[in-house]
Every structure is written in C-alpha cells, then in structure tokens.
Amino acid sequence: MLKLFISNNRKNIIGIKVRGFFITIKNKKGNKMQKILKKVFALSTVILLVAILFVLFTSNQNFVADGNVQDKNIELSDFNKLKISNDYYVVVQKSSDITTKPTCTITASANVIDLIDVIVNNGELSIQNKKGKIFSSNDIKISLVISTLSSIEVNDETSVFVYSGDILTKSFDCEINDNATLKMSDINIDNLNCSMDNDGKFLMAGNGKVKNATIFAQKCSKFIATDLKIGRAVLNVNDQAEVVADLSSMN
C-alpha cells in the first residue's frame, strides 16, 4: 500500500491511496477530485484502445486490386540473394550483359502496385507487401533480370521460375516454405542445399547435374527432379515429403 498526502492547508487535505490497480480519492470537501480523476482515466483508456485497434487494423488490412494493370520498372543495386513472400509470380532471367545493373519490373493493378516493397540490403533482394494482403484476380507478376544467384528463399504461395540454370553460382542454397514453388531448368552446379517445409516444392525441368546435394524435406514437401543427376546426396525426408531424382551416378 502507498499513501500520499498533499496538503494546501489544514482545512483541505487530499489523500490518495494506491492499492493494486485501483486508486481512490478522498477529499474533505467532497468527491469532486475523484470524479475528475476518473474521467481522466476513462479518456486515457479510450485513447489507448483506439490506438491499439488502429495498429491491428492497418497491419492486417486487405487490399483488392482494381484490374487496371500497369508496369513499374525499378533499377536495383547489385545482389545475388533473393527472398520473396506474399503470393507473387516471379520470373528470374539472366542478364545478357554482366555489367548491367539488375532490373525489376512489377506488373500489377495501379491501386496496389506501390504496396509491393522491393529492397536491396547487404546483397539480398527482398520482395514483400508493405502491409496487409493483396487480393487480385490476375497474378502479380515480377520479372527480374540479374547476372548471378547464390541463394533464394520463397514463402507464402509464391511461384518462382528460374529459366536459365547458368545463372546459379557453383554453390546454391534454396529454402521453400508454405506452399511456395521454385521451378528451375538445366542446372549444373557443384553444391545444392535445399530445405523445404509445409508443402514447399522444388521442380526441375530438363537435364541437370549436381555433384553434392543436401536435401531436407518435411510436411508434404516435394523435390521433383527426375533428370537431375546427383553425385553425392544427404537426404532428410519426413512427414509425407517426397524426393525424386536420378541417384544412379552416386559414388
């Protein structure tokens, strides 16, 4: 218990007693001060609740695309790592000139195109919604033109297509989560580290060759690369996950 007494004179003493979370006011001239303090507390509580509701609403706000599709071109600083979230259709192509800066083209409805955040930080390109979720009848398409790619992380139902296998560095890492898909073609690298979770999918078309592969797949994830020849493999497959590859040349 905390007792605080403020005295202007002996005839007018206000006593404030704090017990737990409750505050009571006693005034020898009546309860006017108590009523004022209660109003202040009530107003403060309302302001706090409004602030909390505003933060919750804006952070989970949904946006519906209006169908007025347009392109937005962005020139980027150099990067070789890629992290993508929020249900996009992404195409990655190799630049014909290694001296050219990477570029990004976003194709989406005019009222949502600026809600897509494209940021390069420490050699990694991150693409995600600035806030909320975007609902669109057409895929939000993102086209990237780059020179090299050493790692990629794909989340939240995003589909990524890497059309040119020679864009990859000799050691390549990929992480695929939450019903996202990574499609590749004709890869020929030394080391592949692939982690998949919660129905993530790695799909490879055409021929390919990997000297060493470490594949971790769980929760219905799929690694489907029928014509990918793997020299050495470390496999960790759980929870109805599936790995299909050509292991005949393993040594």
C-alpha positions as CSV (number, residue, x, y, z in Angstrom):
1,M,0.0,0.0,0.0
2,L,1.2,3.5,-0.9
3,K,-0.2,6.6,0.8
4,L,0.4,10.1,-0.5
5,F,-1.0,13.2,1.2
6,I,-0.9,16.6,-0.4
7,S,-1.8,19.5,1.9
8,N,-2.5,23.0,0.9
9,N,-3.7,23.9,4.4
10,R,-5.1,22.0,7.3
11,K,-8.7,22.6,6.2
12,N,-8.3,21.0,2.8
13,I,-6.3,17.7,2.6
14,I,-6.5,15.3,-0.3
15,G,-5.4,11.7,0.4
16,I,-4.5,9.3,-2.5
17,K,-4.4,5.6,-1.6
18,V,-3.0,3.2,-4.2
19,R,-4.0,-0.5,-3.7
20,G,-3.1,-2.8,-6.6
21,F,-4.5,-1.2,-9.8
22,F,-7.2,0.9,-8.0
23,I,-6.9,4.4,-7.0
24,T,-9.3,6.1,-4.5
25,I,-9.6,9.8,-3.7
26,K,-10.7,11.3,-0.5
27,N,-11.3,15.0,-0.2
28,K,-12.6,16.5,2.9
29,K,-14.6,19.0,0.9
30,G,-16.3,16.2,-1.3
31,N,-15.6,13.9,-4.2
32,K,-15.0,16.5,-6.9
33,M,-11.3,15.5,-7.4
34,Q,-12.3,11.8,-7.5
35,K,-14.7,12.4,-10.4
36,I,-12.2,14.4,-12.3
37,L,-9.5,11.7,-12.0
38,K,-12.0,9.0,-13.1
39,K,-12.8,11.0,-16.2
40,V,-9.1,11.3,-17.0
41,F,-8.6,7.6,-16.6
42,A,-11.6,6.8,-18.7
43,L,-10.4,9.1,-21.5
44,S,-6.9,7.7,-21.4
45,T,-8.3,4.1,-21.7
46,V,-10.4,5.1,-24.7
47,I,-7.4,6.7,-26.4
48,L,-5.2,3.6,-25.8
49,L,-7.9,1.2,-27.1
50,V,-8.3,3.3,-30.3
51,A,-4.5,3.3,-30.9
52,I,-4.3,-0.5,-30.4
53,L,-7.2,-1.1,-32.8
54,F,-5.7,1.3,-35.4
55,V,-2.4,-0.6,-35.3
56,L,-4.1,-4.0,-35.6
57,F,-6.4,-2.8,-38.5
58,T,-3.6,-1.3,-40.6
59,S,-1.2,-4.2,-40.1
60,N,-3.8,-6.8,-41.2
61,Q,-5.6,-4.7,-43.8
62,N,-6.6,-6.3,-47.1
63,F,-6.4,-4.6,-50.5
64,V,-8.4,-5.6,-53.6
65,A,-6.8,-5.0,-57.0
66,D,-8.9,-2.8,-59.3
67,G,-7.8,-4.6,-62.5
68,N,-6.2,-1.5,-64.1
69,V,-2.9,-3.3,-64.8
70,Q,0.3,-1.4,-65.4
71,D,4.1,-1.9,-65.2
72,K,6.5,-0.4,-62.8
73,N,10.2,-0.5,-63.7
74,I,12.9,-0.4,-61.0
75,E,16.7,-0.3,-61.4
76,L,18.4,-2.1,-58.5
77,S,21.8,-2.2,-56.9
78,D,23.8,-5.4,-57.2
79,F,22.5,-8.5,-55.3
80,N,22.9,-12.3,-55.6
81,K,20.5,-13.4,-52.9
82,L,16.7,-13.3,-53.2
83,K,13.9,-13.5,-50.6
84,I,10.3,-13.4,-51.7
85,S,7.0,-13.6,-49.8
86,N,3.3,-12.8,-50.3
87,D,1.9,-14.8,-53.3
88,Y,3.7,-13.5,-56.4
89,Y,4.5,-15.0,-59.8
90,V,8.2,-14.3,-60.2
91,V,10.4,-14.9,-63.3
92,V,14.2,-14.7,-63.0
93,Q,16.2,-14.3,-66.2
94,K,19.9,-14.0,-66.8
95,S,21.2,-10.6,-68.0
96,S,22.9,-10.6,-71.4
97,D,25.5,-8.1,-70.1
98,I,27.1,-8.7,-66.7
99,T,28.0,-5.0,-66.4
100,T,24.3,-4.0,-66.5
101,K,22.6,-3.3,-63.2
102,P,19.8,-5.7,-62.1
103,T,16.3,-4.7,-63.1
104,C,12.9,-5.4,-61.7
105,T,9.5,-5.0,-63.5
106,I,6.3,-5.3,-61.4
107,T,3.1,-5.9,-63.3
108,A,0.0,-5.3,-61.1
109,S,-3.1,-3.2,-60.7
110,A,-2.5,0.5,-60.3
111,N,-4.1,0.8,-56.9
112,V,-1.8,-1.9,-55.3
113,I,1.4,-1.7,-57.3
114,D,3.0,0.7,-54.8
115,L,2.2,-1.6,-51.9
116,I,4.9,-4.0,-53.1
117,D,8.2,-3.4,-51.4
118,V,11.4,-4.1,-53.3
119,I,14.5,-3.5,-51.2
120,V,18.2,-4.5,-51.6
121,N,20.2,-4.7,-48.4
122,N,23.6,-6.3,-48.0
123,G,23.5,-8.1,-51.3
124,E,20.0,-9.5,-50.8
125,L,16.8,-8.5,-52.7
126,S,13.7,-8.7,-50.5
127,I,10.2,-8.5,-52.1
128,Q,7.1,-8.4,-50.0
129,N,3.9,-6.4,-49.3
130,K,4.4,-3.3,-47.3
131,K,1.3,-4.1,-45.3
132,G,-1.8,-6.3,-45.4
133,K,-2.7,-8.8,-48.1
134,I,-3.4,-8.1,-51.8
135,F,-6.3,-9.9,-53.5
136,S,-6.0,-9.9,-57.3
137,S,-7.9,-11.8,-59.9
138,N,-4.7,-11.8,-62.0
139,D,-1.3,-12.9,-60.8
140,I,1.0,-10.1,-59.6
141,K,4.0,-10.7,-61.9
142,I,7.5,-9.7,-61.0
143,S,10.3,-10.0,-63.6
144,L,13.9,-9.9,-62.5
145,V,17.0,-9.7,-64.8
146,I,20.2,-10.4,-63.0
147,S,23.7,-11.8,-63.5
148,T,24.1,-14.4,-60.8
149,L,22.1,-16.0,-58.0
150,S,23.6,-17.8,-55.0
151,S,20.5,-18.3,-52.8
152,I,16.8,-17.9,-52.8
153,E,14.1,-18.1,-50.1
154,V,10.5,-18.4,-51.3
155,N,7.4,-18.2,-49.0
156,D,3.6,-17.8,-48.8
157,E,2.4,-19.5,-52.1
158,T,4.8,-17.5,-54.3
159,S,5.9,-19.2,-57.5
160,V,9.4,-18.5,-58.8
161,F,10.7,-19.6,-62.2
162,V,14.5,-19.5,-62.9
163,Y,14.7,-20.1,-66.6
164,S,18.4,-20.2,-67.0
165,G,20.4,-22.7,-64.9
166,D,23.7,-21.0,-65.7
167,I,22.6,-18.0,-63.6
168,L,23.4,-20.0,-60.4
169,T,26.7,-19.9,-58.6
170,K,28.5,-23.2,-58.1
171,S,27.2,-23.4,-54.6
172,F,23.5,-22.7,-54.4
173,D,21.1,-22.6,-51.4
174,C,17.3,-22.6,-51.6
175,E,14.6,-22.5,-48.9
176,I,10.9,-23.1,-49.9
177,N,8.1,-22.8,-47.4
178,D,4.3,-22.6,-47.0
179,N,3.1,-23.9,-50.4
180,A,5.6,-21.9,-52.4
181,T,7.2,-23.3,-55.6
182,L,10.6,-23.0,-57.1
183,K,11.0,-24.1,-60.7
184,M,14.4,-24.4,-62.5
185,S,15.8,-25.8,-65.6
186,D,19.2,-27.3,-66.8
187,I,21.2,-26.7,-63.7
188,N,24.9,-27.7,-63.5
189,I,26.5,-26.8,-60.2
190,D,28.8,-28.3,-57.5
191,N,26.7,-28.0,-54.4
192,L,23.0,-27.7,-53.8
193,N,21.5,-27.2,-50.3
194,C,17.7,-27.3,-50.4
195,S,15.3,-27.0,-47.5
196,M,11.5,-27.4,-47.9
197,D,8.8,-27.2,-45.4
198,N,4.9,-27.1,-45.2
199,D,4.2,-28.2,-48.8
200,G,7.1,-26.4,-50.4
201,K,8.0,-27.6,-53.9
202,F,11.3,-27.8,-55.9
203,L,10.6,-28.7,-59.5
204,M,13.3,-29.1,-62.2
205,A,12.7,-29.5,-65.9
206,G,15.3,-30.6,-68.4
207,N,18.7,-32.2,-67.6
208,G,20.8,-31.2,-64.7
209,K,23.8,-32.3,-62.7
210,V,24.8,-31.6,-59.1
211,K,28.0,-33.0,-57.5
212,N,26.8,-32.8,-53.9
213,A,23.3,-32.3,-52.7
214,T,21.8,-31.8,-49.2
215,I,18.0,-32.1,-49.3
216,F,15.8,-31.5,-46.2
217,A,12.1,-32.1,-46.9
218,Q,9.2,-32.3,-44.4
219,K,5.4,-31.8,-44.1
220,C,4.3,-32.9,-47.6
221,S,7.1,-31.0,-49.4
222,K,8.2,-32.3,-52.8
223,F,11.6,-32.3,-54.5
224,I,10.9,-33.5,-58.1
225,A,13.8,-33.5,-60.4
226,T,13.6,-36.7,-62.4
227,D,16.5,-35.9,-64.7
228,L,18.8,-34.3,-62.2
229,K,21.9,-36.4,-61.7
230,I,23.3,-36.2,-58.2
231,G,26.8,-37.5,-57.4
232,R,26.5,-37.5,-53.6
233,A,23.4,-36.8,-51.5
234,V,22.4,-36.3,-47.9
235,L,18.6,-36.8,-47.6
236,N,16.4,-36.0,-44.7
237,V,12.8,-36.7,-45.6
238,N,9.9,-36.7,-43.1
239,D,6.1,-36.2,-42.7
240,Q,5.0,-37.5,-46.1
241,A,7.5,-35.5,-48.0
242,E,8.9,-36.8,-51.4
243,V,12.2,-36.7,-53.2
244,V,12.6,-37.8,-56.8
245,A,16.0,-37.5,-58.5
246,D,18.5,-39.6,-60.5
247,L,20.8,-41.1,-57.9
248,S,22.3,-43.7,-60.2
249,S,25.6,-41.9,-60.6
250,M,26.1,-41.6,-56.8
251,N,29.5,-42.6,-55.6
